[in-house]
Amino acid sequence: MPGELVIAIRRAHARLGGAIEPLTDPQVAVPSRLPGWSRGHVLAHLTGVGFAAARQVEFARRGAFVDLYDGGRPARDAAIEAGASAPAAAHVRALRLATERIDALLVGLAPADWDRPVRFRDGVVRDMVLAWWREIEIHLTDLDVGPDSDGWSAGFCNHLADFLAARVAPGTCLVLEAPDGWACELGAGEPRIVRGACTDLVAWLAGRDPVRPVRAGDGGELPQLGPWP
């Protein structure tokens, strides 16, 4: 799995770079698909997460711990606000530095490094790397610069659905069914079926607008989802 994950992240980095390279300053300032955030906010957030993720891995390899963000959530939010209005070229340069740093780190990880503990969610390096994969794939669609959830791979959809199982209401078994035969069951209890294309189902599960509609199997309202885990 680590080898496949490294390749998937490298590809996501390439898609991100290709999507944001042509952006102009006015295009960075327009709203993203995230309410209240411009594209600049999303780019600043991605840069911050990228450097924070790299630092988690670097410290873990030394057998040390460090907080994800110095100063916690308030400092993270302040950095996003301060960086959102940066010129397009500055955003591109900062994200290139972050992604190149992560690429170099991932290539250098030994098998044992993936299980080294990190401060992030009291997990291990693998958890931090998977979190970065989620961040870059999801926020690339939030930027609204071309790539959308249709570009998510089957592997990413399976991972994200598993991660987001915690959003399913207690006592419910959420059954996701796609016309191509892809399906998954999340949670336990009373079955609630939702149908649509795989990528659309997972986008809906992630709180994003699917490219095509998804529909409840009983023809009624879609199930309510809980908060992001």
CYANA upper distance limits for C-alpha pairs under 8 A (distance plus 0.5 A):
  1 MET  CA      5 LEU  CA      6.52
  2 PRO  CA      6 VAL  CA      6.58
  2 PRO  CA    114 TRP  CA      8.45
  3 GLY  CA      7 ILE  CA      6.90
  4 GLU  CA      8 ALA  CA      6.67
  5 LEU  CA      9 ILE  CA      6.63
  5 LEU  CA    130 LEU  CA      8.49
  6 VAL  CA     10 ARG  CA      6.67
  6 VAL  CA    103 ASP  CA      8.29
  6 VAL  CA    106 LEU  CA      6.95
  6 VAL  CA    107 VAL  CA      7.94
  7 ILE  CA     11 ARG  CA      6.74
  8 ALA  CA     12 ALA  CA      6.73
  9 ILE  CA     13 HIS  CA      6.63
  9 ILE  CA    133 TRP  CA      6.56
 10 ARG  CA     14 ALA  CA      6.83
 10 ARG  CA    103 ASP  CA      7.17
 11 ARG  CA     15 ARG  CA      6.78
 12 ALA  CA     16 LEU  CA      6.61
 12 ALA  CA    133 TRP  CA      8.41
 12 ALA  CA    136 ILE  CA      7.45
 12 ALA  CA    137 GLU  CA      7.11
 13 HIS  CA     17 GLY  CA      6.62
 13 HIS  CA     99 THR  CA      6.85
 13 HIS  CA    136 ILE  CA      8.19
 14 ALA  CA     18 GLY  CA      6.62
 15 ARG  CA     19 ALA  CA      6.57
 16 LEU  CA     20 ILE  CA      6.73
 16 LEU  CA    136 ILE  CA      8.31
 16 LEU  CA    140 LEU  CA      6.92
 17 GLY  CA     21 GLU  CA      6.31
 17 GLY  CA     92 VAL  CA      7.88
 17 GLY  CA     96 ARG  CA      7.72
 18 GLY  CA     22 PRO  CA      8.21
 19 ALA  CA     23 LEU  CA      8.44
 19 ALA  CA    145 VAL  CA      6.78
 19 ALA  CA    146 GLY  CA      7.44
 19 ALA  CA    147 PRO  CA      7.99
 20 ILE  CA     92 VAL  CA      7.17
 20 ILE  CA    145 VAL  CA      7.85
 21 GLU  CA     89 ALA  CA      8.45
 21 GLU  CA     92 VAL  CA      6.82
 23 LEU  CA     27 GLN  CA      6.41
 23 LEU  CA     28 VAL  CA      7.06
 23 LEU  CA     88 ALA  CA      6.67
 24 THR  CA     28 VAL  CA      6.85
 24 THR  CA     87 PRO  CA      8.44
 24 THR  CA     88 ALA  CA      6.14
 24 THR  CA     89 ALA  CA      8.44
 25 ASP  CA     29 ALA  CA      7.07
 25 ASP  CA     87 PRO  CA      5.92
 25 ASP  CA     88 ALA  CA      5.46
 26 PRO  CA     30 VAL  CA      7.28
 27 GLN  CA     39 ARG  CA      8.19
 28 VAL  CA     38 SER  CA      7.50
 28 VAL  CA     39 ARG  CA      5.57
 28 VAL  CA     40 GLY  CA      5.68
 28 VAL  CA     87 PRO  CA      8.18
 28 VAL  CA     88 ALA  CA      6.64
 29 ALA  CA     38 SER  CA      6.19
 29 ALA  CA     39 ARG  CA      6.60
 29 ALA  CA     40 GLY  CA      6.45
 29 ALA  CA     85 SER  CA      7.51
 30 VAL  CA     38 SER  CA      5.88
 30 VAL  CA     39 ARG  CA      6.69
 31 PRO  CA     35 PRO  CA      8.34
 31 PRO  CA     36 GLY  CA      7.90
 31 PRO  CA     37 TRP  CA      6.50
 31 PRO  CA     38 SER  CA      4.49
 31 PRO  CA     39 ARG  CA      6.40
 32 SER  CA     37 TRP  CA      6.41
 32 SER  CA     38 SER  CA      5.33
 32 SER  CA     39 ARG  CA      5.35
 32 SER  CA     42 VAL  CA      7.97
 32 SER  CA    142 ASP  CA      6.49
 32 SER  CA    143 LEU  CA      5.68
 32 SER  CA    144 ASP  CA      6.65
 33 ARG  CA     37 TRP  CA      8.24
 33 ARG  CA    142 ASP  CA      5.39
 33 ARG  CA    143 LEU  CA      6.90
 33 ARG  CA    144 ASP  CA      6.88
 34 LEU  CA     38 SER  CA      8.20
 34 LEU  CA    142 ASP  CA      6.67
 37 TRP  CA     41 HIS  CA      5.94
 37 TRP  CA     42 VAL  CA      7.26
 38 SER  CA     42 VAL  CA      7.15
 38 SER  CA     84 ALA  CA      7.96
 39 ARG  CA     43 LEU  CA      6.64
 39 ARG  CA     84 ALA  CA      8.24
 39 ARG  CA    143 LEU  CA      6.05
 40 GLY  CA     44 ALA  CA      6.49
 40 GLY  CA     83 GLY  CA      7.86
 40 GLY  CA     84 ALA  CA      4.70
 40 GLY  CA     85 SER  CA      6.57
 40 GLY  CA     86 ALA  CA      7.69
 40 GLY  CA     91 HIS  CA      8.19
 41 HIS  CA     45 HIS  CA      6.53
 41 HIS  CA     80 ILE  CA      6.34
 41 HIS  CA     81 GLU  CA      7.22
 41 HIS  CA     83 GLY  CA      7.70
 41 HIS  CA     84 ALA  CA      4.92
 41 HIS  CA     85 SER  CA      8.29
 42 VAL  CA     46 LEU  CA      6.63
 42 VAL  CA     84 ALA  CA      8.17
 42 VAL  CA    139 HIS  CA      7.39
 42 VAL  CA    142 ASP  CA      8.10
 42 VAL  CA    143 LEU  CA      7.25
 43 LEU  CA     47 THR  CA      6.69
 43 LEU  CA     84 ALA  CA      7.75
 43 LEU  CA     91 HIS  CA      6.96
 43 LEU  CA     95 LEU  CA      8.18
 43 LEU  CA    143 LEU  CA      8.50
 44 ALA  CA     48 GLY  CA      6.71
 44 ALA  CA     79 ALA  CA      8.15
 44 ALA  CA     80 ILE  CA      5.76
 44 ALA  CA     83 GLY  CA      6.00
 44 ALA  CA     84 ALA  CA      6.09
 44 ALA  CA     91 HIS  CA      7.52
 45 HIS  CA     49 VAL  CA      6.65
 45 HIS  CA     80 ILE  CA      6.07
 46 LEU  CA     50 GLY  CA      6.46
 46 LEU  CA     95 LEU  CA      7.92
 46 LEU  CA    135 GLU  CA      7.76
 46 LEU  CA    136 ILE  CA      7.52
 46 LEU  CA    139 HIS  CA      8.09
 47 THR  CA     51 PHE  CA      6.83
 47 THR  CA     91 HIS  CA      8.47
 47 THR  CA     94 ALA  CA      6.95
 47 THR  CA     95 LEU  CA      5.78
 47 THR  CA     98 ALA  CA      6.82
 48 GLY  CA     52 ALA  CA      6.58
 48 GLY  CA     76 ARG  CA      8.02
 48 GLY  CA     79 ALA  CA      8.28
 48 GLY  CA     80 ILE  CA      8.17
 49 VAL  CA     53 ALA  CA      6.39
 49 VAL  CA    132 TRP  CA      7.94
 50 GLY  CA     54 ALA  CA      6.71
 50 GLY  CA     95 LEU  CA      8.28
 50 GLY  CA     98 ALA  CA      5.93
 50 GLY  CA     99 THR  CA      7.33
 50 GLY  CA    102 ILE  CA      7.89
 50 GLY  CA    132 TRP  CA      7.53
 51 PHE  CA     55 ARG  CA      6.67
 51 PHE  CA     98 ALA  CA      6.10
 52 ALA  CA     56 GLN  CA      6.81
 52 ALA  CA     68 LEU  CA      6.01
 52 ALA  CA     69 TYR  CA      6.88
 53 ALA  CA     57 VAL  CA      6.98
 53 ALA  CA     68 LEU  CA      7.68
 53 ALA  CA    102 ILE  CA      8.47
 53 ALA  CA    128 MET  CA      6.89
 53 ALA  CA    129 VAL  CA      7.78
 53 ALA  CA    132 TRP  CA      7.37
 54 ALA  CA     58 GLU  CA      6.66
 54 ALA  CA     98 ALA  CA      8.36
 54 ALA  CA    101 ARG  CA      7.47
 54 ALA  CA    102 ILE  CA      6.19
 54 ALA  CA    105 LEU  CA      7.90
 55 ARG  CA     59 PHE  CA      6.58
 55 ARG  CA     66 VAL  CA      8.29
 55 ARG  CA     68 LEU  CA      8.31
 56 GLN  CA     60 ALA  CA      6.60
 56 GLN  CA     65 PHE  CA      7.80
 56 GLN  CA     66 VAL  CA      7.01
 56 GLN  CA     67 ASP  CA      8.23
 56 GLN  CA     68 LEU  CA      7.20
 56 GLN  CA    118 VAL  CA      6.67
 56 GLN  CA    119 ARG  CA      7.78
 56 GLN  CA    120 PHE  CA      7.96
 56 GLN  CA    125 VAL  CA      8.13
 56 GLN  CA    128 MET  CA      8.04
 57 VAL  CA     61 ARG  CA      6.77
 57 VAL  CA    105 LEU  CA      8.24
 57 VAL  CA    118 VAL  CA      7.83
 57 VAL  CA    125 VAL  CA      6.50
 57 VAL  CA    128 MET  CA      8.17
 58 GLU  CA     62 ARG  CA      7.30
 58 GLU  CA    105 LEU  CA      8.26
 59 PHE  CA     63 GLY  CA      6.89
 59 PHE  CA     64 ALA  CA      5.52
 59 PHE  CA     65 PHE  CA      6.38
 59 PHE  CA     66 VAL  CA      7.28
 59 PHE  CA    118 VAL  CA      8.42
 60 ALA  CA     64 ALA  CA      5.83
 60 ALA  CA     65 PHE  CA      6.84
 60 ALA  CA    113 ASP  CA      8.32
 60 ALA  CA    116 ARG  CA      6.42
 60 ALA  CA    117 PRO  CA      6.74
 60 ALA  CA    118 VAL  CA      6.30
 60 ALA  CA    125 VAL  CA      7.69
 61 ARG  CA    113 ASP  CA      6.88
 61 ARG  CA    116 ARG  CA      7.52
 63 GLY  CA    116 ARG  CA      8.03
 63 GLY  CA    117 PRO  CA      8.44
 64 ALA  CA    118 VAL  CA      8.46
 65 PHE  CA    118 VAL  CA      6.52
 65 PHE  CA    119 ARG  CA      6.24
 66 VAL  CA    118 VAL  CA      8.18
 66 VAL  CA    119 ARG  CA      6.66
 67 ASP  CA     72 GLY  CA      8.04
 67 ASP  CA    119 ARG  CA      6.55
 67 ASP  CA    120 PHE  CA      7.69
 68 LEU  CA     72 GLY  CA      7.90
 68 LEU  CA    119 ARG  CA      7.58
 68 LEU  CA    120 PHE  CA      6.67
 69 TYR  CA     73 ARG  CA      7.63
 69 TYR  CA     75 ALA  CA      7.67
 69 TYR  CA     76 ARG  CA      6.86
 70 ASP  CA     75 ALA  CA      7.35
 70 ASP  CA     76 ARG  CA      8.46
 71 GLY  CA     75 ALA  CA      5.49
 71 GLY  CA     76 ARG  CA      7.94
 72 GLY  CA     76 ARG  CA      6.87
 73 ARG  CA     77 ASP  CA      6.58
 74 PRO  CA     78 ALA  CA      6.64
 75 ALA  CA     79 ALA  CA      6.61
 76 ARG  CA     80 ILE  CA      6.91
 77 ASP  CA     81 GLU  CA      6.88
 78 ALA  CA     82 ALA  CA      6.58
 79 ALA  CA     83 GLY  CA      6.44
 80 ILE  CA     84 ALA  CA      6.31
 81 GLU  CA     85 SER  CA      8.22
 86 ALA  CA     90 ALA  CA      6.71
 86 ALA  CA     91 HIS  CA      7.14
 87 PRO  CA     91 HIS  CA      7.06
 88 ALA  CA     92 VAL  CA      6.77
 89 ALA  CA     93 ARG  CA      6.57
 90 ALA  CA     94 ALA  CA      6.54
 91 HIS  CA     95 LEU  CA      6.62
 92 VAL  CA     96 ARG  CA      6.56
 93 ARG  CA     97 LEU  CA      6.80
 94 ALA  CA     98 ALA  CA      6.81
 95 LEU  CA     99 THR  CA      6.52
 96 ARG  CA    100 GLU  CA      6.45
 97 LEU  CA    101 ARG  CA      6.58
 98 ALA  CA    102 ILE  CA      6.81
 99 THR  CA    103 ASP  CA      6.54
100 GLU  CA    104 ALA  CA      6.67
101 ARG  CA    105 LEU  CA      6.76
102 ILE  CA    106 LEU  CA      6.61
103 ASP  CA    107 VAL  CA      6.81
104 ALA  CA    108 GLY  CA      6.89
105 LEU  CA    109 LEU  CA      6.89
109 LEU  CA    113 ASP  CA      6.25
109 LEU  CA    114 TRP  CA      7.62
110 ALA  CA    114 TRP  CA      7.79
112 ALA  CA    116 ARG  CA      7.53
113 ASP  CA    125 VAL  CA      7.48
114 TRP  CA    124 VAL  CA      7.25
114 TRP  CA    125 VAL  CA      5.44
114 TRP  CA    126 ARG  CA      5.58
115 ASP  CA    124 VAL  CA      5.74
115 ASP  CA    125 VAL  CA      6.34
115 ASP  CA    126 ARG  CA      6.98
116 ARG  CA    124 VAL  CA      5.72
116 ARG  CA    125 VAL  CA      6.20
117 PRO  CA    122 ASP  CA      7.61
117 PRO  CA    123 GLY  CA      6.25
117 PRO  CA    124 VAL  CA      4.59
117 PRO  CA    125 VAL  CA      6.76
118 VAL  CA    122 ASP  CA      6.57
118 VAL  CA    123 GLY  CA      6.06
118 VAL  CA    124 VAL  CA      5.56
118 VAL  CA    125 VAL  CA      6.63
118 VAL  CA    128 MET  CA      8.24
119 ARG  CA    123 GLY  CA      7.23
120 PHE  CA    124 VAL  CA      8.36
120 PHE  CA    128 MET  CA      7.26
123 GLY  CA    127 ASP  CA      6.39
123 GLY  CA    128 MET  CA      7.93
124 VAL  CA    128 MET  CA      7.18
125 VAL  CA    129 VAL  CA      6.73
126 ARG  CA    130 LEU  CA      6.61
127 ASP  CA    131 ALA  CA      6.62
128 MET  CA    132 TRP  CA      6.84
129 VAL  CA    133 TRP  CA      6.83
130 LEU  CA    134 ARG  CA      6.84
131 ALA  CA    135 GLU  CA      6.68
132 TRP  CA    136 ILE  CA      6.64
133 TRP  CA    137 GLU  CA      6.63
134 ARG  CA    138 ILE  CA      6.40
134 ARG  CA    160 LEU  CA      7.80
135 GLU  CA    139 HIS  CA      6.31
136 ILE  CA    140 LEU  CA      6.32
137 GLU  CA    141 THR  CA      7.38
137 GLU  CA    152 TRP  CA      7.94
138 ILE  CA    142 ASP  CA      7.01
138 ILE  CA    149 SER  CA      8.17
139 HIS  CA    143 LEU  CA      6.72
140 LEU  CA    144 ASP  CA      7.93
140 LEU  CA    145 VAL  CA      8.42
140 LEU  CA    147 PRO  CA      7.24
140 LEU  CA    148 ASP  CA      7.86
141 THR  CA    145 VAL  CA      8.02
141 THR  CA    146 GLY  CA      8.13
141 THR  CA    147 PRO  CA      6.19
141 THR  CA    148 ASP  CA      5.05
141 THR  CA    149 SER  CA      6.80
142 ASP  CA    148 ASP  CA      8.45
144 ASP  CA    148 ASP  CA      7.91
147 PRO  CA    151 GLY  CA      7.11
148 ASP  CA    152 TRP  CA      8.32
148 ASP  CA    211 VAL  CA      8.23
149 SER  CA    199 THR  CA      6.42
149 SER  CA    200 ASP  CA      7.54
149 SER  CA    203 ALA  CA      6.96
149 SER  CA    210 PRO  CA      7.77
149 SER  CA    211 VAL  CA      7.69
150 ASP  CA    199 THR  CA      6.22
150 ASP  CA    200 ASP  CA      7.90
150 ASP  CA    211 VAL  CA      7.69
151 GLY  CA    199 THR  CA      8.50
152 TRP  CA    156 PHE  CA      6.67
152 TRP  CA    157 CYS  CA      7.02
152 TRP  CA    199 THR  CA      7.00
153 SER  CA    157 CYS  CA      6.71
154 ALA  CA    158 ASN  CA      6.62
155 GLY  CA    159 HIS  CA      6.71
156 PHE  CA    160 LEU  CA      6.48
157 CYS  CA    161 ALA  CA      6.48
157 CYS  CA    198 CYS  CA      7.87
157 CYS  CA    199 THR  CA      7.09
157 CYS  CA    202 VAL  CA      6.69
158 ASN  CA    162 ASP  CA      6.72
159 HIS  CA    163 PHE  CA      6.68
160 LEU  CA    164 LEU  CA      6.52
160 LEU  CA    202 VAL  CA      7.64
160 LEU  CA    206 ALA  CA      8.42
161 ALA  CA    165 ALA  CA      6.66
161 ALA  CA    186 LEU  CA      8.49
161 ALA  CA    202 VAL  CA      6.60
161 ALA  CA    205 LEU  CA      7.77
162 ASP  CA    186 LEU  CA      7.98
163 PHE  CA    229 PRO  CA      8.40
164 LEU  CA    168 VAL  CA      8.32
164 LEU  CA    205 LEU  CA      7.53
164 LEU  CA    206 ALA  CA      7.59
164 LEU  CA    228 TRP  CA      7.63
164 LEU  CA    229 PRO  CA      7.27
165 ALA  CA    186 LEU  CA      5.87
165 ALA  CA    187 GLY  CA      6.94
166 ALA  CA    187 GLY  CA      8.22
166 ALA  CA    226 GLY  CA      8.00
166 ALA  CA    228 TRP  CA      8.20
166 ALA  CA    229 PRO  CA      6.64
167 ARG  CA    205 LEU  CA      8.36
167 ARG  CA    225 LEU  CA      5.75
167 ARG  CA    226 GLY  CA      4.84
167 ARG  CA    227 PRO  CA      6.38
167 ARG  CA    228 TRP  CA      6.84
167 ARG  CA    229 PRO  CA      7.39
168 VAL  CA    172 THR  CA      7.22
168 VAL  CA    173 CYS  CA      8.09
168 VAL  CA    174 LEU  CA      7.24
168 VAL  CA    186 LEU  CA      7.49
168 VAL  CA    187 GLY  CA      6.76
168 VAL  CA    224 GLN  CA      8.38
168 VAL  CA    225 LEU  CA      6.09
168 VAL  CA    226 GLY  CA      6.69
169 ALA  CA    187 GLY  CA      8.32
169 ALA  CA    224 GLN  CA      7.89
169 ALA  CA    225 LEU  CA      6.90
169 ALA  CA    226 GLY  CA      6.89
170 PRO  CA    187 GLY  CA      7.84
170 PRO  CA    188 ALA  CA      8.05
170 PRO  CA    189 GLY  CA      8.21
171 GLY  CA    187 GLY  CA      7.95
171 GLY  CA    188 ALA  CA      6.36
171 GLY  CA    189 GLY  CA      4.94
171 GLY  CA    190 GLU  CA      6.72
172 THR  CA    187 GLY  CA      6.44
172 THR  CA    188 ALA  CA      5.81
172 THR  CA    189 GLY  CA      4.87
172 THR  CA    190 GLU  CA      5.23
172 THR  CA    191 PRO  CA      6.52
172 THR  CA    192 ARG  CA      7.40
173 CYS  CA    185 GLU  CA      6.89
173 CYS  CA    186 LEU  CA      6.07
173 CYS  CA    187 GLY  CA      5.08
173 CYS  CA    188 ALA  CA      4.82
173 CYS  CA    189 GLY  CA      5.45
173 CYS  CA    190 GLU  CA      6.01
173 CYS  CA    191 PRO  CA      5.10
173 CYS  CA    192 ARG  CA      6.59
174 LEU  CA    185 GLU  CA      6.11
174 LEU  CA    186 LEU  CA      5.55
174 LEU  CA    187 GLY  CA      6.76
174 LEU  CA    188 ALA  CA      8.27
174 LEU  CA    191 PRO  CA      6.43
174 LEU  CA    192 ARG  CA      5.49
174 LEU  CA    193 ILE  CA      6.56
174 LEU  CA    194 VAL  CA      7.96
175 VAL  CA    183 ALA  CA      7.68
175 VAL  CA    184 CYS  CA      6.41
175 VAL  CA    185 GLU  CA      5.06
175 VAL  CA    186 LEU  CA      7.02
175 VAL  CA    191 PRO  CA      7.10
175 VAL  CA    192 ARG  CA      6.38
175 VAL  CA    193 ILE  CA      5.12
175 VAL  CA    194 VAL  CA      6.72
176 LEU  CA    183 ALA  CA      5.81
176 LEU  CA    184 CYS  CA      5.87
176 LEU  CA    185 GLU  CA      6.87
176 LEU  CA    193 ILE  CA      6.48
176 LEU  CA    194 VAL  CA      5.61
176 LEU  CA    195 ARG  CA      6.44
176 LEU  CA    196 GLY  CA      8.38
176 LEU  CA    201 LEU  CA      7.35
177 GLU  CA    181 GLY  CA      7.56
177 GLU  CA    182 TRP  CA      6.65
177 GLU  CA    183 ALA  CA      5.02
177 GLU  CA    184 CYS  CA      7.45
177 GLU  CA    193 ILE  CA      7.74
177 GLU  CA    194 VAL  CA      6.83
177 GLU  CA    195 ARG  CA      5.35
177 GLU  CA    196 GLY  CA      7.02
177 GLU  CA    197 ALA  CA      8.31
177 GLU  CA    198 CYS  CA      7.99
178 ALA  CA    182 TRP  CA      5.68
178 ALA  CA    183 ALA  CA      6.63
178 ALA  CA    195 ARG  CA      6.30
178 ALA  CA    196 GLY  CA      5.60
178 ALA  CA    197 ALA  CA      5.41
178 ALA  CA    198 CYS  CA      5.96
179 PRO  CA    195 ARG  CA      8.44
179 PRO  CA    196 GLY  CA      7.46
179 PRO  CA    197 ALA  CA      7.10
180 ASP  CA    197 ALA  CA      8.31
182 TRP  CA    198 CYS  CA      7.11
183 ALA  CA    198 CYS  CA      8.35
192 ARG  CA    216 ALA  CA      8.08
192 ARG  CA    217 GLY  CA      7.73
192 ARG  CA    223 PRO  CA      7.89
193 ILE  CA    216 ALA  CA      6.35
193 ILE  CA    217 GLY  CA      5.29
193 ILE  CA    218 ASP  CA      7.89
194 VAL  CA    201 LEU  CA      8.11
194 VAL  CA    214 VAL  CA      7.23
194 VAL  CA    215 ARG  CA      6.02
194 VAL  CA    216 ALA  CA      4.88
194 VAL  CA    217 GLY  CA      5.79
194 VAL  CA    222 LEU  CA      7.79
195 ARG  CA    201 LEU  CA      7.67
195 ARG  CA    214 VAL  CA      6.14
195 ARG  CA    215 ARG  CA      5.84
195 ARG  CA    216 ALA  CA      6.79
195 ARG  CA    217 GLY  CA      6.85
196 GLY  CA    200 ASP  CA      6.76
196 GLY  CA    201 LEU  CA      6.34
196 GLY  CA    212 ARG  CA      8.20
196 GLY  CA    213 PRO  CA      7.37
196 GLY  CA    214 VAL  CA      5.20
196 GLY  CA    215 ARG  CA      7.14
197 ALA  CA    201 LEU  CA      6.60
197 ALA  CA    212 ARG  CA      8.21
197 ALA  CA    214 VAL  CA      8.10
198 CYS  CA    202 VAL  CA      6.82
199 THR  CA    203 ALA  CA      6.50
199 THR  CA    210 PRO  CA      8.11
200 ASP  CA    204 TRP  CA      6.63
200 ASP  CA    209 ASP  CA      8.46
200 ASP  CA    210 PRO  CA      5.05
200 ASP  CA    211 VAL  CA      6.61
200 ASP  CA    212 ARG  CA      6.87
200 ASP  CA    213 PRO  CA      7.82
200 ASP  CA    214 VAL  CA      7.25
201 LEU  CA    205 LEU  CA      6.71
201 LEU  CA    210 PRO  CA      7.67
201 LEU  CA    214 VAL  CA      6.92
202 VAL  CA    206 ALA  CA      6.60
203 ALA  CA    207 GLY  CA      6.89
203 ALA  CA    208 ARG  CA      5.59
203 ALA  CA    209 ASP  CA      6.99
203 ALA  CA    210 PRO  CA      5.94
204 TRP  CA    208 ARG  CA      5.75
204 TRP  CA    209 ASP  CA      6.54
204 TRP  CA    210 PRO  CA      6.27
204 TRP  CA    214 VAL  CA      8.27
205 LEU  CA    225 LEU  CA      8.12
206 ALA  CA    228 TRP  CA      8.37
210 PRO  CA    214 VAL  CA      7.94
215 ARG  CA    219 GLY  CA      7.34
215 ARG  CA    221 GLU  CA      8.48
215 ARG  CA    222 LEU  CA      7.20
216 ALA  CA    220 GLY  CA      6.39
216 ALA  CA    221 GLU  CA      6.83
216 ALA  CA    222 LEU  CA      5.72
216 ALA  CA    223 PRO  CA      8.16
